[in-house]
Amino acid sequence: MMKLIGTPTSPYTRKARIVLAEKRIEYEFAIDIPYDAQTQVPVYNPLGKVPVLLLDDNTAIYDSRVIVEYLDLASPVARLIPEDTRQRIQVRRWEALADGCTDAAVAVAVEKRRPAELQSTGWIARQSAKVDRALKVMADELGARSWCSGESFNLSDIAVGCCLGYLDLRLSEIGWRRTYLNLAKLSEKLLLRAAFRDTVPPLA
């Protein structure tokens, strides 16, 4: 059985868990916090990051973008990445935008955990600006459509949903739901899916 190594609060781990659920692939979820002294994550990923997917033969796959592509090809159930080249690129572009927004949000959250006197206001401002720009583009491109890319649920929606969920967890003070009503509507719709409900990150 496959094993997914990650943390319940990692938006990238959540993305992989949602794909596993949507694809109906059985797996073991092994919680390992990369910054703990006893972490085993670097044994499987030299970059020391989660998630890591361990295959039955102990081959390690990382990062989340590679993991979800592998999983989508591993099972014919509920294809999440289109085969058509143009549609595929649109979906992966959405994923890159959502993941980039998440990267910036993580950078802000990590910086804000440092003692106040050591925090870089310039760094926080630069990363926060990335989040703001990414949210605006996501909202503008989503418009009044039901899904981020194409006519049905796919990886682009998963990536955006995980990004928005992380913002709720770590940067709720930005109030993105009040500014971008269509993204808020998408987020609520995604939470109707069991894969999203079952992976809501704990407040920790």
C-alpha positions in Angstrom: 0.0 0.0 0.0 1.2 3.5 -0.8 2.2 5.7 2.1 1.8 9.5 2.2 4.2 11.3 4.5 3.0 14.8 5.6 1.3 16.9 8.1 -2.4 17.7 8.6 -1.8 21.4 8.3 0.3 21.4 5.2 -1.7 22.7 2.2 0.5 20.7 -0.2 -0.1 17.5 1.8 -3.8 18.3 1.8 -3.7 18.6 -2.0 -2.2 15.1 -2.3 -4.7 13.7 0.2 -7.7 15.1 -1.7 -6.4 13.7 -5.0 -5.9 10.3 -3.3 -9.5 10.4 -2.0 -11.0 11.6 -5.3 -9.1 8.9 -7.2 -10.2 6.3 -4.5 -6.7 5.1 -3.9 -6.0 3.4 -0.6 -3.0 4.6 1.3 -1.5 5.0 4.7 -1.1 8.6 6.1 2.1 8.9 8.1 2.3 12.2 10.0 5.9 13.5 10.2 6.6 17.2 11.0 9.7 18.2 9.0 11.0 20.7 11.7 10.9 18.2 14.5 14.2 17.0 15.7 13.3 13.4 15.1 11.8 13.8 11.7 12.5 11.2 9.1 11.4 13.3 6.1 15.0 14.0 4.9 15.5 10.3 4.6 12.9 10.2 1.8 13.2 13.7 0.4 16.6 15.4 0.6 14.8 18.8 0.5 13.2 18.0 3.8 9.7 18.9 2.6 6.3 17.2 2.7 4.4 15.6 1.2 6.3 12.6 0.1 4.6 9.6 -1.5 6.2 6.2 -0.9 5.3 3.6 -3.5 5.0 -0.1 -2.7 8.7 -0.6 -3.8 9.7 2.3 -1.4 10.3 4.7 -4.3 9.8 8.2 -3.0 7.9 10.8 -5.1 7.9 14.5 -4.3 6.8 17.4 -4.5 3.0 17.7 -4.5 2.8 18.6 -8.2 4.7 15.5 -9.2 2.7 13.4 -6.7 -0.7 14.5 -8.0 0.3 13.9 -11.6 1.5 10.4 -10.7 -1.7 9.6 -8.9 -3.9 10.9 -11.7 -2.1 8.6 -14.1 -2.1 5.7 -11.6 -5.9 5.3 -11.7 -8.4 5.9 -14.4 -11.0 7.0 -11.9 -12.0 10.7 -12.0 -9.3 12.1 -14.2 -8.2 15.4 -12.7 -5.7 16.6 -15.3 -7.0 16.8 -18.9 -5.2 14.9 -21.6 -5.8 17.7 -24.2 -2.6 19.8 -24.2 -4.3 23.2 -24.1 -6.7 22.2 -21.3 -3.9 20.5 -19.4 -1.7 23.6 -19.5 -4.6 25.7 -18.3 -5.1 23.4 -15.3 -1.4 23.3 -14.5 -1.3 27.1 -14.8 -4.1 27.4 -12.2 -2.2 25.0 -10.0 1.0 27.1 -10.3 -0.9 30.2 -9.4 -2.6 28.7 -6.4 0.6 27.0 -5.2 2.6 30.3 -5.6 0.0 32.1 -3.6 0.3 29.4 -0.9 4.1 29.7 -1.0 3.8 33.4 -0.3 1.2 32.9 2.4 3.5 30.3 4.1 6.4 32.7 4.0 4.3 35.4 5.7 3.0 32.9 8.4 6.5 31.7 9.1 7.9 35.2 9.4 5.1 36.2 11.8 6.0 33.4 14.1 9.4 35.0 14.8 9.8 37.4 17.7 8.4 40.8 16.8 11.8 42.5 16.9 13.2 40.0 14.4 10.5 40.1 11.8 11.1 41.8 8.5 8.2 44.1 7.6 9.6 44.4 4.1 9.6 40.7 3.6 6.1 40.4 4.9 4.9 43.2 2.7 6.5 41.6 -0.5 5.0 38.2 0.2 1.6 39.7 1.2 1.6 41.6 -2.1 2.0 38.3 -4.0 -1.0 36.9 -2.1 -3.1 39.9 -2.9 -2.2 39.8 -6.6 -2.7 36.1 -6.9 -6.2 36.3 -5.2 -7.3 39.1 -7.6 -6.2 37.1 -10.7 -7.9 33.9 -9.4 -11.1 35.9 -8.7 -11.0 37.7 -12.1 -10.3 34.5 -14.1 -12.9 32.5 -12.2 -15.5 35.2 -12.8 -19.0 33.7 -12.7 -18.0 30.3 -13.8 -18.7 27.2 -11.7 -15.1 25.8 -11.9 -11.7 27.3 -12.3 -10.8 25.6 -15.6 -13.2 23.9 -17.9 -16.7 22.7 -17.3 -16.0 20.3 -14.4 -14.1 19.8 -11.2 -10.4 19.1 -11.6 -7.0 19.7 -10.2 -7.2 23.5 -10.6 -10.1 23.6 -8.2 -8.2 21.3 -5.7 -5.2 23.6 -5.8 -7.2 26.7 -5.3 -9.3 25.2 -2.6 -6.2 24.1 -0.6 -4.7 27.6 -1.0 -7.9 29.3 0.3 -8.1 26.8 3.2 -4.5 27.7 4.2 -5.4 31.4 4.1 -8.3 30.6 6.5 -6.0 28.7 8.8 -3.0 31.1 8.9 -3.9 34.5 7.5 -7.6 34.8 8.3 -7.0 38.5 9.0 -6.8 39.4 5.3 -10.5 38.8 4.9 -10.3 37.4 1.4 -13.9 36.1 1.6 -15.3 39.6 1.9 -13.3 40.9 -1.0 -13.7 37.9 -3.4 -17.2 36.6 -3.1 -16.8 34.2 -6.1 -13.8 32.5 -4.5 -15.7 32.2 -1.2 -18.6 30.6 -3.1 -16.2 28.2 -4.7 -14.6 27.3 -1.4 -18.0 26.6 0.1 -18.9 24.4 -2.8 -15.7 22.4 -2.5 -16.4 21.7 1.2 -19.5 19.8 0.1 -17.1 17.2 -1.2 -16.0 14.5 1.3 -12.4 14.8 0.2 -12.3 18.4 1.2 -14.3 18.1 4.4 -12.2 15.2 5.6 -8.9 17.1 5.2 -9.8 20.5 6.7 -6.6 21.4 8.6 -6.8 21.5 12.4 -6.3 24.8 14.2 -2.7 24.2 15.4 
